[in-house]
Amino acid sequence: MFDRYLIEIDDLEAGLLIRDGETYEFHAVAPRFRAFEGARFPDPWTAERALRRAGERSARNRERARQPAPPVDPDRPRDRRAG
């Protein structure tokens, strides 16, 4: 196995994996993967799977954020519970 790997997710350079003893430490290149900065993985394949899952989640969240809010019905009574 190599000591360094470049991890690409959907043609985006996510970051570098650098071997440190028996594990690999992740160093983010793309801002959306900064949450993984310094994370350690047992092998490059585990790192790629984790980053790919995170990328899929963030893509779903971005898609949800782009959807318009449902229309508000002015005739519908609102829940006004006393606190």
C-alpha positions as CSV (number, residue, x, y, z in Angstrom):
1,M,0.0,0.0,0.0
2,F,1.0,3.6,-0.6
3,D,1.7,6.2,2.2
4,R,-0.4,8.9,0.6
5,Y,-3.7,9.0,-1.2
6,L,-5.8,11.7,-2.8
7,I,-9.4,11.1,-2.2
8,E,-11.8,12.4,-4.9
9,I,-15.5,12.4,-4.5
10,D,-17.6,13.2,-7.6
11,D,-14.6,14.7,-9.4
12,L,-13.9,16.9,-6.4
13,E,-10.6,16.6,-4.6
14,A,-11.9,16.0,-1.1
15,G,-8.5,15.7,0.7
16,L,-5.4,13.7,1.3
17,L,-4.9,10.6,3.4
18,I,-1.4,10.3,4.9
19,R,-0.2,7.1,6.5
20,D,0.8,7.5,10.2
21,G,1.8,4.1,11.6
22,E,-1.1,1.7,11.2
23,T,-3.7,4.3,10.3
24,Y,-4.3,7.1,7.8
25,E,-5.0,10.7,8.8
26,F,-7.3,12.8,6.6
27,H,-6.4,16.4,5.6
28,A,-9.3,18.2,3.9
29,V,-8.7,20.1,0.6
30,A,-12.4,20.9,-0.2
31,P,-14.2,23.1,2.3
32,R,-17.2,20.8,2.5
33,F,-15.0,18.0,4.0
34,R,-13.4,20.1,6.7
35,A,-15.4,18.3,9.4
36,F,-13.2,15.3,8.7
37,E,-9.9,17.2,9.2
38,G,-7.6,15.0,11.4
39,A,-9.9,12.0,11.3
40,R,-8.1,8.7,11.3
41,F,-9.1,5.7,9.2
42,P,-7.8,2.1,9.2
43,D,-7.5,2.1,5.4
44,P,-8.2,4.3,2.4
45,W,-11.4,2.5,1.4
46,T,-13.0,3.2,4.7
47,A,-12.1,6.8,4.4
48,E,-13.5,7.1,0.9
49,R,-16.8,5.4,2.0
50,A,-17.2,7.8,4.9
51,L,-16.5,10.9,2.8
52,R,-18.8,9.6,0.0
53,R,-21.7,9.1,2.5
54,A,-21.1,12.6,3.9
55,G,-21.1,14.1,0.4
56,E,-24.4,12.3,-0.4
57,R,-26.0,13.7,2.8
58,S,-24.8,17.2,2.1
59,A,-26.2,17.0,-1.5
60,R,-29.6,15.9,-0.2
61,N,-29.5,18.8,2.3
62,R,-28.6,21.3,-0.4
63,E,-31.5,20.0,-2.5
64,R,-34.0,20.3,0.3
65,A,-32.8,23.8,1.0
66,R,-33.5,24.8,-2.6
67,Q,-37.1,23.6,-2.4
68,P,-39.7,26.4,-1.8
69,A,-41.5,26.4,1.5
70,P,-45.1,25.1,1.4
71,P,-47.7,27.8,0.9
72,V,-49.4,29.2,4.0
73,D,-53.2,29.0,4.1
74,P,-54.4,32.2,5.8
75,D,-57.7,30.6,6.6
76,R,-56.2,27.8,8.6
77,P,-56.2,28.3,12.3
78,R,-52.8,28.2,13.9
79,D,-51.9,26.3,17.0
80,R,-51.7,28.9,19.7
81,R,-50.9,26.9,22.9
82,A,-50.6,28.8,26.1
83,G,-47.2,28.5,27.5
